[in-house]
Amino acid sequence: MSRLQLHKDIESTWFFNGSVFALTKRQERIKFDLYDKFDTVIREFRELRAKRN
């Protein structure tokens, strides 16, 4: 969580029910796994959300 908090796009992080979540500066709530690459997860989240709209 401390490394995730240092990421340029992340505003806050929290741990809930065995998962790590982050709120981006765009107010997107994203769930992260322990060994995820932060940039990749954020990019994939945004691409998936764009396809739905």
C-alpha positions in Angstrom: 0.0 0.0 0.0 2.8 2.4 0.7 4.2 2.0 -2.8 0.8 2.4 -4.3 0.3 5.6 -2.3 3.4 7.1 -3.9 2.1 6.6 -7.5 1.4 9.9 -9.3 -2.2 9.0 -10.2 -3.3 7.7 -6.8 -5.0 10.0 -4.2 -5.7 7.4 -1.4 -5.4 3.7 -0.6 -7.1 1.4 1.8 -7.2 -2.3 2.7 -10.6 -4.0 3.0 -11.5 -7.7 3.3 -8.2 -9.0 2.1 -8.0 -6.6 -0.9 -6.1 -3.4 -1.6 -8.1 -0.5 -3.2 -7.1 2.9 -4.4 -8.8 6.1 -5.4 -7.3 7.8 -8.4 -7.1 11.6 -8.8 -10.0 11.1 -11.4 -12.1 9.6 -8.6 -11.9 6.0 -9.9 -12.0 3.2 -7.4 -9.7 0.4 -8.5 -8.9 -2.9 -6.8 -5.3 -4.1 -6.9 -3.7 -7.5 -6.3 -0.5 -7.9 -4.4 1.9 -8.1 -7.3 0.1 -5.9 -9.9 1.9 -3.4 -11.9 0.1 -0.2 -11.1 0.3 1.6 -14.4 -1.0 -1.5 -16.2 -4.0 -2.0 -13.9 -5.0 1.7 -14.1 -4.6 1.7 -18.0 -6.7 -1.6 -18.3 -9.3 -0.2 -15.9 -9.7 2.9 -18.0 -9.8 1.0 -21.3 -12.4 -1.4 -20.1 -14.6 1.5 -18.7 -14.3 3.4 -22.0 -15.5 0.3 -24.0 -18.6 0.1 -21.8 -19.6 3.7 -22.5 
